[in-house]
């Protein structure tokens, strides 16, 4: 009757005793929603940190100014969409705990915790769906790279010394990195001053685009 009324493929459980005593399918399927929440939490936090600044943060991307201004700092741009997604993720993770507890409380032939499990499951699905749409419409599609900031960080990164390992060895590469850090110099300046390579060799060996693997 329910299948006919809703036009959805409802069907009776093959083992009705198991279906009454345990709700493992709900626990398992909500685990997939929790995994989405875990990924969303990371994505939102990564974007928030990459957009931090404008002068004392990482600032490698710009996010839309949805709510410019702040009660404590005029002109501040708050990452509200990122914050909303992280709160949704936290709620979904909490819902997963409630569903897990509900699923574990099937005593003998009956589990009476399906209402709380279903309520939390439906809330998680709705929150994830709504937050993803909102995040896309009000943040993701408006993200722009800060090329100047990216270039500055790339050129000042001591990580690039890794490219010199095959050519001058680990110990010499480490000397260059330590000198550059201690004296607040570029890797190029430190390498040339240590007479471990020339400017031409630095240009030939230190190529960031060659360090990220094939783009094809």
Backbone as numpy.savetxt, mean C-alpha at the origin, in Angstrom:
# Nx Ny Nz CAx CAy CAz Cx Cy Cz
-37.87 -21.69 -3.20 -38.70 -20.49 -3.20 -37.84 -19.22 -3.20
-36.82 -19.21 -2.33 -35.95 -18.03 -2.27 -35.25 -17.80 -3.59
-34.79 -18.86 -4.23 -34.12 -18.74 -5.52 -35.06 -18.16 -6.57
-36.30 -18.59 -6.57 -37.27 -18.08 -7.53 -37.62 -16.63 -7.24
-37.75 -16.31 -5.95 -38.15 -14.96 -5.56 -37.06 -13.93 -5.87
-35.80 -14.30 -5.65 -34.69 -13.36 -5.84 -34.02 -13.49 -7.19
-34.33 -14.58 -7.90 -33.67 -14.87 -9.17 -32.16 -15.04 -9.00
-31.79 -15.55 -7.82 -30.40 -15.84 -7.51 -30.26 -17.35 -7.29
-29.07 -17.91 -7.57 -28.90 -19.37 -7.51 -28.77 -19.93 -6.10
-29.75 -19.66 -5.25 -29.74 -20.28 -3.93 -30.05 -21.77 -4.07
-29.39 -22.57 -3.26 -29.68 -24.01 -3.25 -29.46 -24.55 -1.85
-30.12 -25.64 -1.55 -29.99 -26.22 -0.22 -28.64 -26.87 -0.04
-28.15 -26.89 1.17 -26.85 -27.49 1.47 -26.91 -29.00 1.30
-25.84 -29.57 0.80 -25.80 -31.02 0.65 -25.82 -31.71 2.01
-25.10 -31.12 2.96 -25.07 -31.66 4.32 -25.67 -30.62 5.25
-26.93 -30.77 5.55 -27.64 -29.76 6.34 -27.14 -29.71 7.77
-26.69 -30.81 8.31 -26.17 -30.80 9.67 -24.89 -29.97 9.76
-24.02 -30.15 8.76 -22.78 -29.36 8.73 -23.09 -27.88 8.54
-24.05 -27.58 7.71 -24.41 -26.19 7.44 -24.98 -25.50 8.67
-25.68 -26.24 9.51 -26.22 -25.69 10.75 -25.15 -25.53 11.82
-24.23 -26.46 11.86 -23.24 -26.47 12.93 -22.05 -25.56 12.67
-21.72 -25.28 11.40 -20.53 -24.49 11.08 -20.82 -23.55 9.91
-20.15 -22.41 9.95 -20.29 -21.43 8.86 -18.91 -21.14 8.27
-18.22 -22.21 7.92 -16.85 -22.07 7.42 -16.79 -21.28 6.12
-17.81 -21.39 5.29 -17.79 -20.68 4.01 -17.77 -19.17 4.21
-18.50 -18.70 5.23 -18.50 -17.27 5.53 -17.13 -16.83 6.02
-16.55 -17.63 6.90 -15.22 -17.30 7.43 -14.19 -17.25 6.30
-14.23 -18.24 5.44 -13.25 -18.32 4.35 -13.42 -17.18 3.35
-14.65 -16.93 2.95 -14.87 -15.90 1.93 -14.59 -14.50 2.46
-14.87 -14.27 3.75 -14.53 -12.96 4.30 -13.02 -12.78 4.40
-12.29 -13.89 4.47 -10.84 -13.79 4.47 -10.33 -13.11 3.21
-11.04 -13.32 2.10 -10.65 -12.65 0.85 -10.86 -11.14 0.96
-11.95 -10.73 1.62 -12.20 -9.31 1.82 -11.14 -8.70 2.74
-10.74 -9.47 3.75 -9.69 -8.98 4.64 -8.39 -8.79 3.87
-8.08 -9.71 2.94 -6.86 -9.56 2.16 -6.90 -8.30 1.31
-8.07 -7.99 0.77 -8.21 -6.74 0.02 -7.96 -5.55 0.94
-8.50 -5.63 2.16 -8.32 -4.55 3.12 -6.84 -4.37 3.47
-6.13 -5.46 3.62 -4.69 -5.40 3.92 -3.94 -4.69 2.78
-4.29 -5.03 1.55 -3.65 -4.39 0.40 -4.01 -2.92 0.32
-5.27 -2.60 0.58 -5.70 -1.20 0.53 -5.00 -0.36 1.59
-4.79 -0.95 2.76 -4.09 -0.23 3.83 -2.68 0.13 3.37
-1.98 -0.81 2.76 -0.62 -0.54 2.29 -0.62 0.51 1.18
-1.52 0.35 0.21 -1.57 1.28 -0.92 -1.84 2.70 -0.43
-2.84 2.84 0.44 -3.20 4.17 0.93 -2.07 4.81 1.72
-1.40 4.02 2.55 -0.29 4.57 3.34 0.91 4.91 2.46
1.19 4.08 1.45 2.29 4.38 0.54 2.05 5.71 -0.18
0.84 5.89 -0.67 0.51 7.12 -1.39 0.58 8.32 -0.45
0.08 8.14 0.76 0.10 9.25 1.72 1.53 9.68 2.02
2.43 8.71 2.22 3.82 9.06 2.54 4.55 9.63 1.33
4.27 9.10 0.14 4.91 9.63 -1.06 4.46 11.06 -1.34
3.25 11.41 -0.87 2.73 12.76 -1.10 3.04 13.71 0.04
3.75 13.23 1.07 4.02 14.07 2.23 4.91 15.23 1.83
4.74 16.31 2.54 5.50 17.51 2.23 4.68 18.77 2.47
4.87 19.81 1.70 5.60 19.82 0.43 7.12 20.00 0.55
7.61 20.44 1.71 9.05 20.72 1.78 9.81 19.83 2.75
9.15 19.27 3.72 9.87 18.47 4.70 9.50 16.99 4.63
8.77 16.60 3.58 8.40 15.21 3.40 9.03 14.62 2.16
8.53 13.47 1.75 9.06 12.83 0.55 8.64 13.60 -0.70
7.35 13.87 -0.82 6.86 14.76 -1.87 7.16 14.34 -3.30
7.12 13.03 -3.58 7.40 12.60 -4.95 6.15 12.56 -5.82
4.98 12.71 -5.21 3.73 12.79 -5.97 2.86 13.88 -5.38
1.92 14.36 -6.18 0.93 15.32 -5.73 -0.44 14.64 -5.75
-1.19 14.81 -4.66 -2.55 14.28 -4.62 -3.52 15.45 -4.72
-4.75 15.20 -5.17 -5.72 16.28 -5.34 -6.00 17.03 -4.03
-6.22 18.34 -4.16 -6.56 19.17 -3.00 -8.07 19.11 -2.77
-8.51 18.00 -2.20 -9.95 17.83 -1.99 -10.48 18.75 -0.90
-9.76 18.85 0.19 -10.17 19.73 1.29 -8.98 20.61 1.68
-8.61 21.58 0.84 -7.45 22.41 1.16 -7.68 23.23 2.42
-6.64 23.36 3.20 -6.74 24.13 4.43 -6.88 23.24 5.64
-6.55 23.81 6.77 -6.60 23.08 8.02 -6.89 24.06 9.14
-7.55 23.58 10.18 -7.87 24.44 11.31 -6.63 24.89 12.06
-5.54 24.16 11.92 -4.31 24.51 12.63 -3.20 24.97 11.69
-3.36 24.74 10.39 -2.29 25.10 9.45 -2.90 25.59 8.14
-2.98 26.88 7.91 -3.56 27.40 6.67 -2.83 26.86 5.44
-3.61 26.43 4.46 -3.04 25.94 3.21 -2.64 24.49 3.21
-2.76 23.83 4.33 -2.38 22.42 4.41 -3.34 21.56 3.60
-2.79 20.55 2.93 -3.62 19.60 2.18 -3.64 18.28 2.92
-4.78 17.92 3.47 -4.89 16.68 4.22 -5.19 15.51 3.28
-4.54 14.37 3.48 -4.79 13.19 2.63 -6.05 12.44 3.08
-7.18 13.12 2.98 -8.42 12.60 3.55 -8.88 11.29 2.90
-8.71 11.17 1.60 -9.13 9.94 0.93 -8.29 8.76 1.40
-7.00 8.98 1.57 -6.13 7.92 2.08 -6.52 7.54 3.50
-6.83 8.54 4.30 -7.22 8.27 5.69 -8.53 7.50 5.73
-9.45 7.83 4.83 -10.73 7.12 4.79 -10.52 5.65 4.43
-9.65 5.39 3.47 -9.39 4.01 3.07 -8.75 3.22 4.20
-7.82 3.83 4.93 -7.18 3.11 6.03 -8.17 2.82 7.15
-9.11 3.73 7.37 -10.13 3.46 8.39 -11.06 2.33 7.96
-11.39 2.30 6.67 -12.20 1.20 6.15 -11.44 -0.12 6.31
-10.16 -0.11 5.98 -9.36 -1.32 6.11 -9.32 -1.81 7.55
-9.17 -0.88 8.49 -9.15 -1.26 9.90 -10.49 -1.87 10.32
-11.58 -1.29 9.83 -12.90 -1.82 10.17 -13.10 -3.22 9.60
-12.67 -3.43 8.38 -12.83 -4.75 7.75 -11.99 -5.79 8.48
-10.78 -5.40 8.90 -9.95 -6.34 9.67 -10.63 -6.67 11.00
-11.24 -5.66 11.62 -11.97 -5.91 12.85 -13.18 -6.81 12.61
-13.86 -6.57 11.50 -15.00 -7.43 11.15 -14.56 -8.87 10.98
-13.36 -9.05 10.43 -12.87 -10.41 10.23 -12.66 -11.12 11.55
-12.22 -10.39 12.56 -12.06 -10.98 13.89 -13.42 -11.41 14.43
-14.42 -10.52 14.28 -15.76 -10.84 14.77 -16.32 -12.07 14.05
-16.10 -12.14 12.75 -16.59 -13.28 11.97 -15.86 -14.55 12.36
-14.57 -14.45 12.61 -13.80 -15.62 13.03 -14.30 -16.14 14.38
-14.55 -15.23 15.30 -15.07 -15.63 16.61 -16.45 -16.26 16.45
-17.27 -15.65 15.59 -18.60 -16.21 15.36 -18.51 -17.61 14.77
-17.62 -17.79 13.81 -17.47 -19.10 13.19 -16.96 -20.16 14.15
-16.18 -19.73 15.12 -15.62 -20.69 16.07 -16.60 -21.09 17.17
-17.75 -20.44 17.21 -18.72 -20.70 18.28 -19.89 -21.56 17.83
-19.63 -22.46 16.91 -20.65 -23.44 16.56 -20.59 -24.60 17.55
-21.51 -24.61 18.51 -21.48 -25.61 19.57 -22.35 -26.81 19.20
-21.70 -27.94 19.06 -22.38 -29.17 18.68 -23.10 -28.99 17.34
-24.42 -29.13 17.31 -25.12 -29.18 16.03 -25.63 -27.82 15.56
-25.33 -26.74 16.26 -25.92 -25.45 15.88 -24.97 -24.30 16.15
-24.82 -23.43 15.15 -24.08 -22.18 15.32 -25.09 -21.04 15.19
-25.31 -20.32 16.27 -26.32 -19.26 16.28 -25.71 -17.88 16.02
-24.43 -17.85 15.59 -23.75 -16.57 15.40 -23.85 -16.04 13.96
-24.66 -16.68 13.13 -24.75 -16.23 11.75 -25.20 -14.77 11.62
-26.12 -14.26 12.43 -26.51 -12.85 12.27 -25.34 -11.88 12.38
-24.48 -12.03 13.40 -23.35 -11.11 13.54 -22.34 -11.34 12.43
-22.20 -12.59 11.98 -21.29 -12.88 10.89 -21.78 -12.25 9.59
-23.06 -12.40 9.32 -23.63 -11.84 8.09 -23.59 -10.32 8.10
-23.90 -9.72 9.25 -23.92 -8.26 9.35 -22.53 -7.69 9.09
-21.52 -8.29 9.68 -20.16 -7.80 9.48 -19.66 -8.06 8.07
-20.06 -9.20 7.50 -19.66 -9.52 6.13 -20.24 -8.48 5.16
-21.52 -8.20 5.29 -22.17 -7.25 4.39 -21.58 -5.85 4.57
-21.27 -5.48 5.80 -20.67 -4.16 6.03 -19.30 -4.07 5.36
-18.52 -5.14 5.48 -17.19 -5.14 4.86 -17.29 -4.98 3.35
-18.20 -5.73 2.74 -18.35 -5.66 1.29 -18.76 -4.26 0.86
-19.70 -3.68 1.60 -20.17 -2.34 1.24 -19.07 -1.29 1.44
-18.35 -1.37 2.57 -17.30 -0.40 2.84 -16.18 -0.46 1.81
-15.74 -1.66 1.47 -14.66 -1.80 0.50 -15.10 -1.27 -0.87
-16.29 -1.64 -1.28 -16.78 -1.18 -2.58 -16.90 0.34 -2.64
-17.53 0.93 -1.62 -17.73 2.39 -1.61 -16.40 3.13 -1.51
-15.50 2.64 -0.67 -14.24 3.36 -0.47 -13.35 3.28 -1.70
-13.37 2.16 -2.40 -12.56 2.04 -3.61 -13.05 2.99 -4.70
-14.36 3.10 -4.85 -14.92 4.02 -5.83 -14.57 5.46 -5.47
-14.74 5.81 -4.20 -14.44 7.17 -3.76 -12.96 7.49 -3.90
-12.10 6.54 -3.52 -10.66 6.77 -3.60 -10.22 6.96 -5.05
-10.79 6.18 -5.93 -10.45 6.32 -7.35 -10.90 7.67 -7.90
-12.15 8.03 -7.60 -12.72 9.25 -8.17 -12.11 10.52 -7.60
-11.74 10.50 -6.32 -11.31 11.73 -5.65 -9.82 11.77 -5.33
-9.10 10.70 -5.65 -7.66 10.72 -5.37 -6.84 10.08 -6.49
-7.05 8.80 -6.72 -6.16 8.05 -7.61 -6.04 8.67 -9.00
-7.17 9.05 -9.59 -7.12 9.58 -10.96 -6.49 10.96 -11.03
-6.32 11.60 -9.88 -5.72 12.94 -9.86 -4.29 12.97 -9.40
-3.69 11.80 -9.16 -2.29 11.76 -8.69 -1.36 12.16 -9.83
-0.43 13.05 -9.53 0.55 13.50 -10.52 1.95 13.38 -9.94
2.91 12.97 -10.76 4.29 12.85 -10.26 4.95 14.21 -10.11
5.79 14.34 -9.12 6.61 15.54 -8.94 7.99 15.22 -9.51
8.16 15.46 -10.78 9.38 15.04 -11.47 10.63 15.66 -10.86
10.54 16.92 -10.46 11.72 17.57 -9.87 12.11 16.89 -8.57
11.11 16.57 -7.74 11.40 15.91 -6.48 11.95 14.51 -6.68
11.38 13.79 -7.64 11.86 12.44 -7.94 13.31 12.48 -8.42
13.59 13.41 -9.31 14.95 13.53 -9.86 15.96 13.88 -8.75
15.54 14.77 -7.86 16.44 15.17 -6.77 16.75 13.99 -5.86
15.70 13.25 -5.48 15.91 12.10 -4.60 16.75 11.02 -5.28
16.50 10.83 -6.56 17.25 9.80 -7.29 18.73 10.15 -7.35
19.03 11.40 -7.68 20.42 11.80 -7.82 21.16 11.81 -6.49
20.43 12.04 -5.39 21.05 12.08 -4.06 21.03 10.74 -3.35
20.44 9.73 -3.96 20.32 8.43 -3.30 21.65 7.71 -3.22
22.00 7.28 -2.02 23.23 6.51 -1.85 23.06 5.08 -2.36
21.82 4.67 -2.57 21.56 3.32 -3.08 22.22 3.09 -4.43
22.42 4.14 -5.20 22.99 3.99 -6.54 24.41 3.45 -6.52
25.03 3.52 -5.36 26.41 3.00 -5.27 26.44 1.50 -5.54
25.30 0.84 -5.40 25.23 -0.60 -5.66 25.68 -0.93 -7.08
25.42 0.00 -8.00 25.80 -0.23 -9.39 27.31 -0.32 -9.59
28.05 0.19 -8.63 29.51 0.17 -8.75 30.13 -1.12 -8.25
29.37 -1.92 -7.52 29.92 -3.16 -6.96 30.66 -4.03 -7.97
30.05 -4.31 -9.13 30.74 -5.21 -10.07 32.02 -4.62 -10.66
32.18 -3.31 -10.55 33.31 -2.66 -11.21 34.46 -2.34 -10.27
34.16 -1.93 -9.05 35.23 -1.53 -8.13 35.21 -2.34 -6.83
34.25 -3.23 -6.66 34.19 -4.07 -5.47 33.38 -3.46 -4.35
32.96 -4.33 -3.45 32.08 -3.90 -2.35 32.77 -2.89 -1.43
34.00 -3.16 -1.05 34.68 -2.30 -0.09 34.86 -0.89 -0.62
35.28 -0.76 -1.86 35.46 0.56 -2.44 34.12 1.28 -2.61
33.10 0.53 -3.00 31.77 1.14 -3.13 31.30 1.65 -1.78
31.57 0.88 -0.72 31.19 1.31 0.62 31.93 2.57 1.04
33.19 2.68 0.66 33.96 3.88 0.98 33.32 5.12 0.34
32.89 4.96 -0.89 32.26 6.08 -1.59 30.98 6.51 -0.89
30.16 5.53 -0.52 28.88 5.83 0.13 29.10 6.50 1.47
30.04 6.00 2.25 30.30 6.57 3.57 30.85 7.99 3.48
31.71 8.23 2.52 32.27 9.58 2.34 31.18 10.55 1.90
30.34 10.11 0.97 29.26 10.97 0.49 28.30 11.32 1.62
28.00 10.35 2.47 27.09 10.61 3.58 27.72 11.52 4.62
28.94 11.24 4.99 29.60 12.00 6.04 29.85 13.44 5.63
30.21 13.66 4.37 30.58 15.00 3.92 29.46 15.68 3.13
28.29 15.03 3.10 27.13 15.59 2.40 27.46 15.92 0.95
28.03 14.94 0.27 28.40 15.11 -1.13 27.67 14.08 -1.98
27.69 14.28 -3.27 27.09 13.29 -4.17 28.02 12.10 -4.30
27.48 10.99 -4.77 28.30 9.81 -5.00 29.40 10.11 -6.02
29.03 10.86 -7.03 30.00 11.21 -8.07 31.19 11.98 -7.46
30.88 12.99 -6.66 31.95 13.79 -6.06 32.83 12.94 -5.15
32.20 12.10 -4.34 32.97 11.25 -3.43 33.85 10.27 -4.20
33.31 9.68 -5.25 34.06 8.68 -6.02 35.27 9.31 -6.70
35.08 10.48 -7.28 36.18 11.14 -7.99 37.25 11.60 -7.00
36.82 12.13 -5.85 37.79 12.60 -4.86 38.61 11.44 -4.29
38.01 10.27 -4.19 38.73 9.09 -3.72 39.57 8.45 -4.82
39.45 8.99 -6.03 40.19 8.51 -7.19 39.92 7.02 -7.47
38.67 6.65 -7.25 38.28 5.26 -7.52 37.68 5.09 -8.90
37.27 6.19 -9.51 36.76 6.18 -10.89 36.67 7.60 -11.40
36.46 7.72 -12.70 36.37 9.03 -13.33 34.90 9.41 -13.53
34.69 10.66 -13.92 33.34 11.11 -14.23 32.73 10.28 -15.36
33.56 9.98 -16.35 33.07 9.21 -17.49 32.65 7.80 -17.06
33.44 7.19 -16.19 33.10 5.86 -15.70 31.82 5.89 -14.85
31.67 6.94 -14.06 30.45 7.07 -13.24 29.22 7.13 -14.14
29.29 7.93 -15.18 28.17 8.03 -16.11 27.88 6.70 -16.80
28.93 5.96 -17.08 28.77 4.70 -17.78 28.21 3.60 -16.88
28.62 3.59 -15.63 28.25 2.49 -14.73 27.01 2.77 -13.89
26.81 4.01 -13.51 25.67 4.35 -12.65 24.51 4.82 -13.52
23.69 3.89 -13.90 22.52 4.16 -14.73 21.29 3.58 -14.03
20.52 4.41 -13.32 19.36 3.91 -12.57 18.39 3.10 -13.41
18.24 3.48 -14.67 17.29 2.77 -15.53 17.71 1.32 -15.77
19.00 1.05 -15.61 19.48 -0.33 -15.79 19.35 -1.16 -14.52
18.95 -0.51 -13.42 18.90 -1.21 -12.14 17.50 -1.70 -11.78
16.53 -1.41 -12.64 15.15 -1.79 -12.32 14.67 -2.97 -13.15
15.55 -3.55 -13.92 15.17 -4.70 -14.73 14.55 -4.28 -16.04
14.19 -5.26 -16.83 13.60 -5.00 -18.14 12.21 -4.42 -17.99
11.90 -3.43 -18.82 10.56 -2.82 -18.82 9.64 -3.51 -19.80
10.15 -4.50 -20.52 9.32 -5.21 -21.49 8.77 -6.49 -20.90
